[in-house]
Amino acid sequence: MILISLIINTVIFFLITNWSYLQKKKADPNYPNRPLTIFILFPLALGIVFTLIVDAFKGVMIYQLILFLVAAVLLYWIFFVMNNRNK
């Protein structure tokens, strides 16, 4: 899933950063070439960073859900199980 997310994010950033350049290059083949670092490596770096950030947030969300479930089970045990024993 991470690989698919990385590919999609990289393609999106590639299109965002190079769309106008590709249009100008298509209209005028003599338009100067862009450096490789700006043309390919910059969108790739943006895609990697964005994918890592989004996946980190997914991990934090799963961690928070696990903590919520543990707290919910603990509260259920305290208020319902322990309360029924006292009656």
ZATOR-836779 format. One line per field, with one value per atom (N, C-alpha, C, O, CB): residue number from 1; residue in one letter; chain; atom name; x, y, z. Coordinates in Angstrom, 3 decimals, padded with zeros to 6 digits, m for minus. Glycine has a CB too. Example, Ala and Ser with C-alpha at 12.3 -4.5 7.8 and 13.67 -1.06 7.14 Angstrom:
// residues 2
k: 1 / 1 / 1 / 1 / 1 / 2 / 2 / 2 / 2 / 2
r: A / A / A / A / A / S / S / S / S / S
c: A / A / A / A / A / A / A / A / A / A
a: N / CA / C / O / CB / N / CA / C / O / CB
east: 013.190 / 012.300 / 013.200 / 014.236 / 011.308 / 012.850 / 013.670 / 012.900 / 013.409 / 014.084
north: m005.690 / m004.500 / m003.300 / m003.319 / m004.473 / m002.250 / m001.060 / 000.030 / 001.138 / m000.598
up: 007.800 / 007.800 / 007.800 / 008.465 / 009.046 / 007.080 / 007.140 / 007.870 / 008.039 / 005.725
END
This chain:
// residues 87
k: 1 / 1 / 1 / 1 / 1 / 2 / 2 / 2 / 2 / 2 / 3 / 3 / 3 / 3 / 3 / 4 / 4 / 4 / 4 / 4 / 5 / 5 / 5 / 5 / 5 / 6 / 6 / 6 / 6 / 6 / 7 / 7 / 7 / 7 / 7 / 8 / 8 / 8 / 8 / 8 / 9 / 9 / 9 / 9 / 9 / 10 / 10 / 10 / 10 / 10 / 11 / 11 / 11 / 11 / 11 / 12 / 12 / 12 / 12 / 12 / 13 / 13 / 13 / 13 / 13 / 14 / 14 / 14 / 14 / 14 / 15 / 15 / 15 / 15 / 15 / 16 / 16 / 16 / 16 / 16 / 17 / 17 / 17 / 17 / 17 / 18 / 18 / 18 / 18 / 18 / 19 / 19 / 19 / 19 / 19 / 20 / 20 / 20 / 20 / 20 / 21 / 21 / 21 / 21 / 21 / 22 / 22 / 22 / 22 / 22 / 23 / 23 / 23 / 23 / 23 / 24 / 24 / 24 / 24 / 24 / 25 / 25 / 25 / 25 / 25 / 26 / 26 / 26 / 26 / 26 / 27 / 27 / 27 / 27 / 27 / 28 / 28 / 28 / 28 / 28 / 29 / 29 / 29 / 29 / 29 / 30 / 30 / 30 / 30 / 30 / 31 / 31 / 31 / 31 / 31 / 32 / 32 / 32 / 32 / 32 / 33 / 33 / 33 / 33 / 33 / 34 / 34 / 34 / 34 / 34 / 35 / 35 / 35 / 35 / 35 / 36 / 36 / 36 / 36 / 36 / 37 / 37 / 37 / 37 / 37 / 38 / 38 / 38 / 38 / 38 / 39 / 39 / 39 / 39 / 39 / 40 / 40 / 40 / 40 / 40 / 41 / 41 / 41 / 41 / 41 / 42 / 42 / 42 / 42 / 42 / 43 / 43 / 43 / 43 / 43 / 44 / 44 / 44 / 44 / 44 / 45 / 45 / 45 / 45 / 45 / 46 / 46 / 46 / 46 / 46 / 47 / 47 / 47 / 47 / 47 / 48 / 48 / 48 / 48 / 48 / 49 / 49 / 49 / 49 / 49 / 50 / 50 / 50 / 50 / 50 / 51 / 51 / 51 / 51 / 51 / 52 / 52 / 52 / 52 / 52 / 53 / 53 / 53 / 53 / 53 / 54 / 54 / 54 / 54 / 54 / 55 / 55 / 55 / 55 / 55 / 56 / 56 / 56 / 56 / 56 / 57 / 57 / 57 / 57 / 57 / 58 / 58 / 58 / 58 / 58 / 59 / 59 / 59 / 59 / 59 / 60 / 60 / 60 / 60 / 60 / 61 / 61 / 61 / 61 / 61 / 62 / 62 / 62 / 62 / 62 / 63 / 63 / 63 / 63 / 63 / 64 / 64 / 64 / 64 / 64 / 65 / 65 / 65 / 65 / 65 / 66 / 66 / 66 / 66 / 66 / 67 / 67 / 67 / 67 / 67 / 68 / 68 / 68 / 68 / 68 / 69 / 69 / 69 / 69 / 69 / 70 / 70 / 70 / 70 / 70 / 71 / 71 / 71 / 71 / 71 / 72 / 72 / 72 / 72 / 72 / 73 / 73 / 73 / 73 / 73 / 74 / 74 / 74 / 74 / 74 / 75 / 75 / 75 / 75 / 75 / 76 / 76 / 76 / 76 / 76 / 77 / 77 / 77 / 77 / 77 / 78 / 78 / 78 / 78 / 78 / 79 / 79 / 79 / 79 / 79 / 80 / 80 / 80 / 80 / 80 / 81 / 81 / 81 / 81 / 81 / 82 / 82 / 82 / 82 / 82 / 83 / 83 / 83 / 83 / 83 / 84 / 84 / 84 / 84 / 84 / 85 / 85 / 85 / 85 / 85 / 86 / 86 / 86 / 86 / 86 / 87 / 87 / 87 / 87 / 87
r: M / M / M / M / M / I / I / I / I / I / L / L / L / L / L / I / I / I / I / I / S / S / S / S / S / L / L / L / L / L / I / I / I / I / I / I / I / I / I / I / N / N / N / N / N / T / T / T / T / T / V / V / V / V / V / I / I / I / I / I / F / F / F / F / F / F / F / F / F / F / L / L / L / L / L / I / I / I / I / I / T / T / T / T / T / N / N / N / N / N / W / W / W / W / W / S / S / S / S / S / Y / Y / Y / Y / Y / L / L / L / L / L / Q / Q / Q / Q / Q / K / K / K / K / K / K / K / K / K / K / K / K / K / K / K / A / A / A / A / A / D / D / D / D / D / P / P / P / P / P / N / N / N / N / N / Y / Y / Y / Y / Y / P / P / P / P / P / N / N / N / N / N / R / R / R / R / R / P / P / P / P / P / L / L / L / L / L / T / T / T / T / T / I / I / I / I / I / F / F / F / F / F / I / I / I / I / I / L / L / L / L / L / F / F / F / F / F / P / P / P / P / P / L / L / L / L / L / A / A / A / A / A / L / L / L / L / L / G / G / G / G / G / I / I / I / I / I / V / V / V / V / V / F / F / F / F / F / T / T / T / T / T / L / L / L / L / L / I / I / I / I / I / V / V / V / V / V / D / D / D / D / D / A / A / A / A / A / F / F / F / F / F / K / K / K / K / K / G / G / G / G / G / V / V / V / V / V / M / M / M / M / M / I / I / I / I / I / Y / Y / Y / Y / Y / Q / Q / Q / Q / Q / L / L / L / L / L / I / I / I / I / I / L / L / L / L / L / F / F / F / F / F / L / L / L / L / L / V / V / V / V / V / A / A / A / A / A / A / A / A / A / A / V / V / V / V / V / L / L / L / L / L / L / L / L / L / L / Y / Y / Y / Y / Y / W / W / W / W / W / I / I / I / I / I / F / F / F / F / F / F / F / F / F / F / V / V / V / V / V / M / M / M / M / M / N / N / N / N / N / N / N / N / N / N / R / R / R / R / R / N / N / N / N / N / K / K / K / K / K
c: A / A / A / A / A / A / A / A / A / A / A / A / A / A / A / A / A / A / A / A / A / A / A / A / A / A / A / A / A / A / A / A / A / A / A / A / A / A / A / A / A / A / A / A / A / A / A / A / A / A / A / A / A / A / A / A / A / A / A / A / A / A / A / A / A / A / A / A / A / A / A / A / A / A / A / A / A / A / A / A / A / A / A / A / A / A / A / A / A / A / A / A / A / A / A / A / A / A / A / A / A / A / A / A / A / A / A / A / A / A / A / A / A / A / A / A / A / A / A / A / A / A / A / A / A / A / A / A / A / A / A / A / A / A / A / A / A / A / A / A / A / A / A / A / A / A / A / A / A / A / A / A / A / A / A / A / A / A / A / A / A / A / A / A / A / A / A / A / A / A / A / A / A / A / A / A / A / A / A / A / A / A / A / A / A / A / A / A / A / A / A / A / A / A / A / A / A / A / A / A / A / A / A / A / A / A / A / A / A / A / A / A / A / A / A / A / A / A / A / A / A / A / A / A / A / A / A / A / A / A / A / A / A / A / A / A / A / A / A / A / A / A / A / A / A / A / A / A / A / A / A / A / A / A / A / A / A / A / A / A / A / A / A / A / A / A / A / A / A / A / A / A / A / A / A / A / A / A / A / A / A / A / A / A / A / A / A / A / A / A / A / A / A / A / A / A / A / A / A / A / A / A / A / A / A / A / A / A / A / A / A / A / A / A / A / A / A / A / A / A / A / A / A / A / A / A / A / A / A / A / A / A / A / A / A / A / A / A / A / A / A / A / A / A / A / A / A / A / A / A / A / A / A / A / A / A / A / A / A / A / A / A / A / A / A / A / A / A / A / A / A / A / A / A / A / A / A / A / A / A / A / A / A / A / A / A / A / A / A / A / A / A / A / A / A / A / A / A / A / A / A / A / A / A / A / A / A / A / A / A / A / A / A / A / A / A / A / A / A / A / A / A / A / A / A / A / A / A / A / A / A / A / A / A / A
a: N / CA / C / O / CB / N / CA / C / O / CB / N / CA / C / O / CB / N / CA / C / O / CB / N / CA / C / O / CB / N / CA / C / O / CB / N / CA / C / O / CB / N / CA / C / O / CB / N / CA / C / O / CB / N / CA / C / O / CB / N / CA / C / O / CB / N / CA / C / O / CB / N / CA / C / O / CB / N / CA / C / O / CB / N / CA / C / O / CB / N / CA / C / O / CB / N / CA / C / O / CB / N / CA / C / O / CB / N / CA / C / O / CB / N / CA / C / O / CB / N / CA / C / O / CB / N / CA / C / O / CB / N / CA / C / O / CB / N / CA / C / O / CB / N / CA / C / O / CB / N / CA / C / O / CB / N / CA / C / O / CB / N / CA / C / O / CB / N / CA / C / O / CB / N / CA / C / O / CB / N / CA / C / O / CB / N / CA / C / O / CB / N / CA / C / O / CB / N / CA / C / O / CB / N / CA / C / O / CB / N / CA / C / O / CB / N / CA / C / O / CB / N / CA / C / O / CB / N / CA / C / O / CB / N / CA / C / O / CB / N / CA / C / O / CB / N / CA / C / O / CB / N / CA / C / O / CB / N / CA / C / O / CB / N / CA / C / O / CB / N / CA / C / O / CB / N / CA / C / O / CB / N / CA / C / O / CB / N / CA / C / O / CB / N / CA / C / O / CB / N / CA / C / O / CB / N / CA / C / O / CB / N / CA / C / O / CB / N / CA / C / O / CB / N / CA / C / O / CB / N / CA / C / O / CB / N / CA / C / O / CB / N / CA / C / O / CB / N / CA / C / O / CB / N / CA / C / O / CB / N / CA / C / O / CB / N / CA / C / O / CB / N / CA / C / O / CB / N / CA / C / O / CB / N / CA / C / O / CB / N / CA / C / O / CB / N / CA / C / O / CB / N / CA / C / O / CB / N / CA / C / O / CB / N / CA / C / O / CB / N / CA / C / O / CB / N / CA / C / O / CB / N / CA / C / O / CB / N / CA / C / O / CB / N / CA / C / O / CB / N / CA / C / O / CB / N / CA / C / O / CB / N / CA / C / O / CB / N / CA / C / O / CB / N / CA / C / O / CB / N / CA / C / O / CB / N / CA / C / O / CB / N / CA / C / O / CB / N / CA / C / O / CB / N / CA / C / O / CB / N / CA / C / O / CB / N / CA / C / O / CB
east: 000.821 / 000.000 / 000.868 / 000.527 / m000.936 / 001.982 / 002.877 / 003.466 / 003.618 / 004.002 / 003.794 / 004.369 / 003.373 / 003.744 / 004.816 / 002.119 / 001.086 / 000.897 / 000.775 / m000.255 / 000.874 / 000.743 / 001.931 / 001.755 / 000.626 / 003.127 / 004.323 / 004.247 / 004.567 / 005.579 / 003.830 / 003.741 / 002.704 / 002.966 / 003.387 / 001.535 / 000.482 / 000.934 / 000.760 / m000.814 / 001.511 / 001.970 / 003.066 / 003.072 / 002.471 / 003.991 / 005.077 / 004.545 / 004.981 / 006.112 / 003.614 / 003.028 / 002.276 / 002.380 / 002.074 / 001.533 / 000.806 / 001.776 / 001.566 / m000.076 / 002.832 / 003.804 / 004.569 / 004.914 / 004.777 / 004.844 / 005.507 / 004.649 / 005.153 / 005.801 / 003.350 / 002.464 / 002.307 / 002.276 / 001.094 / 002.209 / 002.047 / 003.282 / 003.153 / 001.785 / 004.455 / 005.673 / 006.127 / 006.863 / 006.784 / 005.715 / 006.226 / 005.159 / 005.471 / 006.901 / 003.921 / 002.849 / 003.115 / 003.033 / 001.512 / 003.427 / 003.654 / 004.894 / 004.908 / 003.806 / 005.927 / 007.128 / 006.821 / 007.268 / 008.232 / 006.065 / 005.729 / 004.868 / 005.028 / 005.001 / 003.961 / 003.137 / 004.001 / 003.828 / 002.042 / 004.930 / 005.810 / 006.748 / 007.015 / 006.623 / 007.244 / 008.155 / 007.433 / 008.014 / 008.768 / 006.160 / 005.361 / 005.087 / 005.135 / 004.034 / 004.801 / 004.525 / 005.787 / 005.744 / 003.876 / 006.912 / 008.176 / 009.270 / 009.817 / 008.560 / 009.608 / 010.649 / 012.026 / 012.879 / 010.774 / 012.248 / 013.529 / 013.577 / 014.574 / 013.816 / 012.511 / 012.476 / 013.591 / 013.785 / 011.076 / 014.331 / 015.486 / 015.068 / 013.995 / 016.224 / 015.942 / 015.697 / 015.859 / 016.668 / 016.644 / 015.071 / 015.196 / 016.274 / 016.509 / 013.838 / 016.929 / 017.894 / 017.172 / 016.005 / 018.667 / 017.877 / 017.305 / 016.834 / 015.837 / 018.337 / 017.549 / 017.169 / 015.810 / 015.035 / 018.230 / 015.516 / 014.223 / 013.145 / 012.010 / 014.304 / 013.481 / 012.491 / 012.008 / 010.812 / 013.066 / 012.926 / 012.549 / 012.787 / 011.905 / 013.319 / 013.941 / 014.293 / 013.472 / 013.146 / 015.755 / 013.128 / 012.339 / 010.932 / 010.505 / 012.245 / 010.191 / 008.878 / 008.992 / 008.123 / 008.155 / 010.067 / 010.264 / 010.495 / 009.948 / 011.448 / 011.301 / 011.550 / 010.272 / 009.997 / 012.647 / 009.490 / 008.220 / 007.271 / 006.597 / 007.564 / 007.218 / 006.358 / 006.784 / 005.934 / 006.368 / 008.074 / 008.576 / 008.251 / 007.766 / 010.092 / 008.515 / 008.255 / 006.765 / 006.373 / 008.779 / 005.938 / 004.495 / 003.983 / 003.149 / 003.762 / 004.475 / 004.059 / 004.473 / 003.689 / 004.668 / 005.686 / 006.135 / 005.302 / 004.963 / 007.605 / 004.968 / 004.162 / 002.770 / 002.271 / 004.068 / 002.141 / 000.784 / 000.789 / m000.103 / 000.209 / 001.776 / 001.839 / 002.134 / 001.662 / 002.907 / 002.903 / 003.145 / 001.848 / 001.585 / 004.205 / 001.034 / m000.253 / m001.170 / m001.929 / m000.924 / m001.111 / m001.912 / m001.466 / m002.295 / m001.797 / m000.154 / 000.364 / m000.050 / m000.384 / 001.864 / m000.034 / m000.458 / m001.936 / m002.352 / m000.176 / m002.732 / m004.168 / m004.444 / m005.298 / m004.879 / m003.735 / m003.913 / m003.495 / m004.164 / m003.092 / m002.395 / m001.931 / m002.983 / m003.244 / m000.593 / m003.585 / m004.623 / m005.865 / m006.494 / m004.996 / m006.221 / m007.364 / m007.102 / m007.997 / m007.672 / m005.896 / m005.549 / m005.629 / m006.169 / m004.134 / m005.087 / m005.176 / m006.628 / m006.984 / m004.392 / m007.462 / m008.876 / m009.560 / m010.348 / m009.580 / m009.262 / m009.863 / m009.436 / m010.254 / m009.493 / m008.179 / m007.693 / m008.393 / m008.823 / m006.154 / m008.508 / m009.183 / m010.665 / m011.220 / m009.027 / m011.309 / m012.730 / m012.948 / m013.892 / m013.277 / m012.090 / m012.207 / m011.956 / m012.663 / m011.211 / m010.975 / m010.676 / m011.845 / m012.225 / m009.408 / m012.412 / m013.553 / m014.772 / m015.501 / m013.900 / m014.993 / m016.099 / m015.905 / m016.845 / m016.212 / m014.693 / m014.406 / m014.615 / m015.190 / m012.966 / m014.150 / m014.288 / m015.746 / m016.182 / m013.501 / m016.504 / m017.854 / m018.916 / m019.914 / m018.216 / m018.749 / m019.789 / m019.437 / m020.262 / m020.062 / m018.224 / m017.848 / m017.641 / m018.170 / m016.571 / m016.880 / m016.618 / m017.882 / m018.058 / m015.495 / m018.750 / m019.987 / m020.954 / m021.654 / m020.647 / m021.008 / m021.882 / m021.377 / m022.178 / m022.003 / m020.088 / m019.541 / m019.911 / m020.091 / m018.005 / m020.023 / m020.315 / m021.790 / m022.119 / m019.939 / m022.668 / m024.104 / m024.438 / m025.596 / m024.959
north: m001.191 / 000.000 / 001.259 / 002.258 / m000.004 / 001.199 / 002.352 / 002.616 / 003.769 / 002.130 / 001.561 / 001.717 / 002.368 / 003.232 / 000.359 / 001.956 / 002.556 / 004.025 / 004.872 / 001.793 / 004.325 / 005.705 / 006.542 / 007.685 / 005.755 / 005.985 / 006.695 / 006.997 / 008.107 / 005.877 / 006.026 / 006.225 / 007.296 / 008.187 / 004.902 / 007.210 / 008.197 / 009.597 / 010.548 / 007.823 / 009.731 / 011.043 / 011.607 / 012.803 / 010.952 / 010.761 / 011.220 / 011.680 / 012.709 / 010.112 / 010.935 / 011.330 / 012.660 / 013.526 / 010.224 / 012.818 / 014.071 / 015.243 / 016.282 / 013.975 / 015.094 / 016.179 / 016.416 / 017.556 / 015.875 / 015.352 / 015.518 / 016.363 / 017.270 / 014.149 / 016.063 / 016.825 / 018.273 / 019.197 / 016.149 / 018.465 / 019.823 / 020.673 / 021.817 / 019.783 / 020.133 / 020.933 / 021.059 / 021.991 / 020.333 / 020.158 / 020.173 / 020.425 / 020.383 / 018.877 / 020.682 / 020.815 / 021.962 / 021.771 / 021.035 / 023.129 / 024.274 / 024.054 / 024.430 / 025.573 / 023.451 / 023.172 / 022.202 / 022.407 / 022.601 / 021.155 / 020.181 / 020.808 / 020.481 / 018.979 / 021.702 / 022.390 / 023.284 / 023.297 / 023.230 / 024.030 / 024.898 / 024.081 / 024.456 / 025.809 / 022.973 / 022.119 / 021.469 / 021.279 / 021.036 / 021.132 / 020.539 / 021.560 / 021.230 / 019.990 / 022.799 / 023.851 / 024.298 / 024.602 / 025.046 / 024.339 / 024.788 / 023.784 / 023.828 / 026.207 / 022.878 / 021.867 / 022.468 / 021.792 / 020.925 / 023.729 / 024.375 / 025.016 / 025.643 / 025.417 / 024.865 / 025.413 / 024.759 / 023.549 / 025.179 / 025.519 / 024.928 / 023.798 / 023.825 / 026.018 / 022.823 / 021.687 / 022.097 / 022.962 / 020.530 / 021.455 / 021.669 / 020.748 / 019.670 / 021.417 / 021.163 / 020.256 / 019.027 / 019.098 / 020.991 / 017.923 / 016.659 / 016.772 / 016.159 / 015.529 / 017.551 / 017.671 / 018.340 / 017.957 / 018.462 / 019.317 / 019.998 / 019.187 / 019.135 / 021.405 / 018.558 / 017.849 / 016.555 / 016.264 / 017.545 / 015.772 / 014.456 / 014.343 / 013.880 / 013.365 / 014.747 / 014.498 / 015.329 / 014.839 / 014.778 / 016.574 / 017.400 / 016.819 / 016.694 / 018.831 / 016.457 / 015.828 / 014.483 / 014.137 / 015.622 / 013.724 / 012.452 / 012.677 / 011.953 / 011.686 / 013.674 / 013.985 / 014.458 / 014.063 / 015.059 / 015.297 / 015.738 / 014.563 / 014.489 / 016.780 / 013.647 / 012.471 / 011.588 / 011.087 / 011.663 / 011.393 / 010.571 / 011.215 / 010.544 / 010.356 / 012.514 / 013.204 / 013.194 / 012.924 / 014.653 / 013.487 / 013.507 / 012.125 / 012.004 / 014.004 / 011.088 / 009.716 / 009.355 / 008.756 / 008.708 / 009.710 / 009.414 / 010.150 / 009.582 / 009.783 / 011.410 / 012.174 / 011.576 / 011.400 / 013.639 / 011.262 / 010.699 / 009.338 / 009.052 / 010.572 / 008.494 / 007.177 / 007.300 / 006.483 / 006.308 / 008.302 / 008.519 / 008.891 / 008.424 / 009.618 / 009.732 / 010.095 / 008.888 / 008.757 / 011.205 / 007.995 / 006.770 / 005.922 / 005.348 / 005.961 / 005.843 / 005.083 / 005.684 / 004.958 / 004.998 / 007.005 / 007.688 / 007.434 / 007.216 / 009.209 / 007.462 / 007.230 / 005.811 / 005.618 / 007.464 / 004.834 / 003.447 / 003.320 / 002.642 / 002.468 / 003.965 / 003.955 / 004.575 / 004.050 / 004.713 / 005.687 / 006.326 / 005.439 / 005.391 / 007.681 / 004.743 / 003.825 / 002.679 / 002.278 / 003.264 / 002.160 / 001.090 / 001.596 / 000.916 / 000.542 / 002.799 / 003.378 / 003.616 / 003.393 / 004.696 / 004.062 / 004.279 / 002.959 / 002.898 / 004.947 / 001.904 / 000.608 / 000.085 / m000.468 / m000.398 / 000.254 / m000.178 / 000.617 / 000.050 / m000.006 / 001.941 / 002.765 / 002.399 / 002.378 / 004.257 / 002.111 / 001.751 / 000.428 / 000.303 / 001.653 / m000.551 / m001.843 / m001.657 / m002.240 / m002.881 / m000.867 / m000.606 / 000.092 / m000.287 / 000.245 / 001.105 / 001.802 / 000.889 / 000.943 / 003.035 / 000.051 / m000.903 / m001.855 / m002.138 / m001.698 / m002.337 / m003.269 / m002.592 / m003.190 / m003.805 / m001.349 / m000.641 / m000.356 / m000.627 / 000.660 / 000.173 / 000.635 / m000.454 / m000.345 / 001.704 / m001.495 / m002.504 / m003.808 / m004.366 / m002.776 / m004.291 / m005.562 / m005.378 / m006.148 / m006.128 / m004.370 / m004.143 / m003.676 / m003.994 / m003.107 / m002.945 / m002.452 / m003.603 / m003.597 / m001.395 / m004.588 / m005.748 / m006.655 / m007.341 / m006.543 / m006.676 / m007.493 / m006.904 / m007.641 / m007.606 / m005.578 / m004.925 / m005.068 / m004.847 / m003.455 / m005.421 / m005.531 / m006.841 / m007.088 / m005.323
up: 000.000 / 000.000 / 000.000 / m000.633 / 001.204 / 000.710 / 000.750 / m000.632 / m001.034 / 001.779 / m001.353 / m002.687 / m003.641 / m004.435 / m003.237 / m003.564 / m004.417 / m004.060 / m004.946 / m004.275 / m002.776 / m002.319 / m002.786 / m003.208 / m000.788 / m002.713 / m003.165 / m004.655 / m005.078 / m002.859 / m005.448 / m006.896 / m007.228 / m008.037 / m007.602 / m006.611 / m006.880 / m006.474 / m007.236 / m006.132 / m005.284 / m004.826 / m005.718 / m006.011 / m003.396 / m006.149 / m007.008 / m008.357 / m008.874 / m007.199 / m008.932 / m010.218 / m010.079 / m010.948 / m010.741 / m009.006 / m008.790 / m008.665 / m009.291 / m007.531 / m007.868 / m007.727 / m009.015 / m009.324 / m006.600 / m009.782 / m011.073 / m012.006 / m012.667 / m011.711 / m012.058 / m012.935 / m012.456 / m013.269 / m013.015 / m011.150 / m010.623 / m010.923 / m011.358 / m009.104 / m010.697 / m010.860 / m012.311 / m012.634 / m010.046 / m013.190 / m014.563 / m015.624 / m016.814 / m014.854 / m015.236 / m016.223 / m017.201 / m018.415 / m015.516 / m016.691 / m017.584 / m018.453 / m019.626 / m016.765 / m017.882 / m018.661 / m019.800 / m020.929 / m017.759 / m019.509 / m020.555 / m021.650 / m022.825 / m019.946 / m021.275 / m022.275 / m023.173 / m024.391 / m021.582 / m022.565 / m023.348 / m024.231 / m025.373 / m022.421 / m023.706 / m024.477 / m025.656 / m026.724 / m023.572 / m025.449 / m026.525 / m027.622 / m028.807 / m025.972 / m027.229 / m028.210 / m028.937 / m030.129 / m027.529 / m028.223 / m028.812 / m028.479 / m027.378 / m028.301 / m029.399 / m029.115 / m028.812 / m028.238 / m030.293 / m029.191 / m028.916 / m027.539 / m027.183 / m029.965 / m026.762 / m025.402 / m024.591 / m024.701 / m024.725 / m023.780 / m023.064 / m022.116 / m021.512 / m022.265 / m022.012 / m021.122 / m019.670 / m019.332 / m021.450 / m018.822 / m017.373 / m016.826 / m017.374 / m016.645 / m015.755 / m015.110 / m014.549 / m014.164 / m013.976 / m014.510 / m014.031 / m012.577 / m012.194 / m014.160 / m011.778 / m010.363 / m010.202 / m009.326 / m009.594 / m011.019 / m010.926 / m011.622 / m011.150 / m011.535 / m012.731 / m013.539 / m012.892 / m012.912 / m014.894 / m012.316 / m011.779 / m010.281 / m009.558 / m012.491 / m009.799 / m008.400 / m007.419 / m006.337 / m008.187 / m007.763 / m006.855 / m006.646 / m005.498 / m007.397 / m007.715 / m007.481 / m006.749 / m005.949 / m008.814 / m007.024 / m006.336 / m004.842 / m004.010 / m006.951 / m004.508 / m003.095 / m002.410 / m001.276 / m002.963 / m003.084 / m002.513 / m002.296 / m001.269 / m003.421 / m003.255 / m003.119 / m001.955 / m001.219 / m004.405 / m001.781 / m000.678 / 000.661 / 001.573 / m000.807 / 000.786 / 002.053 / 002.371 / 003.507 / 002.001 / 001.379 / 001.609 / 002.002 / 002.900 / 000.360 / 001.339 / 001.667 / 003.091 / 003.828 / 000.665 / 003.483 / 004.848 / 005.884 / 006.922 / 005.014 / 005.614 / 006.561 / 006.691 / 007.803 / 006.127 / 005.565 / 005.599 / 006.286 / 007.083 / 004.170 / 005.992 / 006.629 / 008.123 / 008.914 / 005.953 / 008.512 / 009.940 / 010.642 / 011.751 / 010.156 / 010.003 / 010.598 / 010.687 / 011.648 / 009.789 / 009.689 / 009.758 / 010.942 / 011.648 / 008.444 / 011.159 / 012.294 / 013.613 / 014.549 / 012.227 / 013.704 / 014.931 / 015.171 / 016.309 / 014.848 / 014.108 / 014.244 / 014.750 / 015.616 / 012.896 / 014.223 / 014.673 / 016.137 / 016.917 / 013.786 / 016.511 / 017.896 / 018.819 / 019.901 / 018.022 / 018.396 / 019.196 / 019.308 / 020.365 / 018.591 / 018.238 / 018.298 / 019.274 / 020.019 / 016.902 / 019.272 / 020.209 / 021.648 / 022.521 / 019.911 / 021.895 / 023.241 / 023.651 / 024.808 / 023.307 / 022.729 / 023.023 / 023.371 / 024.315 / 021.826 / 022.614 / 022.909 / 024.275 / 025.010 / 021.832 / 024.615 / 025.928 / 027.025 / 028.029 / 026.031 / 026.832 / 027.834 / 027.936 / 029.034 / 027.493 / 026.804 / 026.821 / 027.558 / 028.339 / 025.383 / 027.316 / 028.006 / 029.499 / 030.321 / 027.415 / 029.852 / 031.258 / 031.953 / 033.061 / 031.381 / 031.309 / 031.897 / 032.010 / 033.000 / 031.069 / 030.996 / 031.058 / 032.238 / 032.980 / 029.734 / 032.400 / 033.486 / 034.843 / 035.752 / 033.368 / 034.982 / 036.252 / 036.573 / 037.692 / 036.221 / 035.646 / 035.934 / 035.884 / 036.596 / 034.983 / 035.081 / 034.960 / 035.666 / 036.390 / 033.512 / 035.462 / 036.078 / 037.576 / 038.378 / 035.425 / 037.951 / 039.377 / 040.101 / 041.277 / 039.556 / 039.443 / 040.047 / 040.307 / 041.320 / 039.141 / 039.416 / 039.617 / 040.732 / 041.367 / 038.325 / 040.982 / 042.072 / 043.437 / 044.407 / 041.941 / 043.509 / 044.775 / 045.171 / 046.337 / 044.695 / 044.269 / 044.609 / 045.211 / 045.549 / 043.403
END
